[in-house]
Amino acid sequence: MWGFFAQGATPADLMAARMQMALSLGWHIIVACFGVAMPAMTLLAQWRGHRTGDVHYRLLARRWARAMGVLFAVGAVSGTILSFEMGLLWPGFMGTYGQVIGLPFTMEGIAFFIEAIFLGIYLYAWDRLPPRRHMLAAIPIIVAGVASAFFVVTANAWMNQPTGFDLAGGRVVAVDPWAAMFNPATPPQTVHMILAAFMVTGYVMASVYAVAMLRGRRDRYHRLGFAIPFTIAAVVTPVQIGVGDWAAHFVAERQPVKLAAMEGVFQTGEGVPLHVGGVVIDGEMRYAIEIPHGLSLLATWDPNGRIMGLDHVPRDEWPPVNVVHLSFQAMVAIGFALLGLAAWAGFIAWRRRRLPRSPWFYRAAALSGVGSVIALEAGWVTTEVGRQPWIVYGVQRTADAVNPAPGLVWGFVAVSVIYAMLTVATVYVLRRLARDVPVPVAPQERDVEEYPVP
């Protein structure tokens, strides 16, 4: 299934390297989402507090800023681990193609330093700068956070659509780093990821306040704490589904093997049905709801369009079909569930100019944070596992890039322990911050602090 193994590397070592990279990326991407979207939500709350004089907005902004600082620090740690893993686990990849994809990593490093500098100014100059100047300090944080996500994802997009170089006798020549960074997969992947960051951040933040509101804390502070991130995530959700369709069409055109795995298509044909649910057993899709001609229509805009199946490529070039198919199904299902939740809130806001009051809405909203994270991870599993057995699509196999040194499994064990400790420490610090009073408040504002903050 995994192709040929690099000389010296055992199947267990290759699997350990892949599992370690999956753990590191899967952990880091969640924290990175907050670095992309949370600064904008914090600035919005601060701006509203400045404009209206409402202490609730100001308290939200101050609390969110402190949490943002913690998550940035944690993200820096996990990002550093990833940078070492790229060289330690995949020397065959970095040694051969590092010169091709070095540019986006360099640009991401510059964006990271800009974000760190202005985040320090923003956090420590809260009471030392006039409000307008202080809010201006947040703008570079927002721009740099989005830019960091863009540059990193362009490197992954290149792995799906490698451009900007030629191969001569197995050597990389005629390198064009700009062409590599702006490869054909860059537009759909970067837009899809940046929107996902706003969805994950918005729904996770809103879910915390949804739990508090289910416990009876429906004061203005908690309503605003829920409304700001939830509204942003809800607005982004239908846009994201449209971008997801764009990305799926790109896959159908440029990575047909991945599409075949996503939909469990084993035989090339015309008028191919769309599979909803189902699982692959003995090389056959079973227990799925089939929509006649659905896949052909969605992928080619023609109900009788031709879809390439897995029979078109050698067996050792097949991705793990069940993993890719089920991940894709989970991502799509959760995406439409979140769209329904956003439509529910939008309908109530349109008709009654207020938040919904139904406990069932807030129960669903409380689950939206976990759901959005699962959808994010499922999307990345679809993207990365669907490309296998290639680390650079159609050019270099994953097994040929892995470190041939033995004992990689122990690295996976060590990193697992580190991330477990990092998770516990992060949750502990965030919970402590949530209980602390971020700023002294005037006597007339003291009642705001009487409500425990989630």
Secondary structure, 3 states (H helix, E strand, C coil): CCCCCCCCCCHHHHHHHHHHHHHHHHHHHHHHHHHHHHHHHHHHHHHHHHHHCCHHHHHHHHHHHHHHHHHHHHHHHHHHHHHHHHHHHCHHHHHHHHHHHHHHHHHHHHHHHHHHHHHHHHHHCCCCCCHHHHHHCHHHHHHHHHHHHHHHHHHHHHHHCCCCCEEECCEEECCCHHHHHCCCCHHHHHHHHHHHHHHHHHHHHHHHHHHHHHCCCCCHHHHHHHHHHHHHHHHHHHHHHHHHHHHHHHHHHHCHHHHHHHHCCCCCEECCCEEEEEEEECCEEEEEEEECCHHHHHHHCCCCCEECCHHHCCHHHCCCHHHHHHHHHHHHHHHHHHHHHHHHHHHHHHHHCCCCCCHHHHHHHHHHHHHHHHHHHHHHHHHHHCCCCEEECCCEEHHHHCCCCCCHHHHHHHHHHHHHHHHHHHHHHHHHHHHCCCCCCCHHHHHHHHCCCC
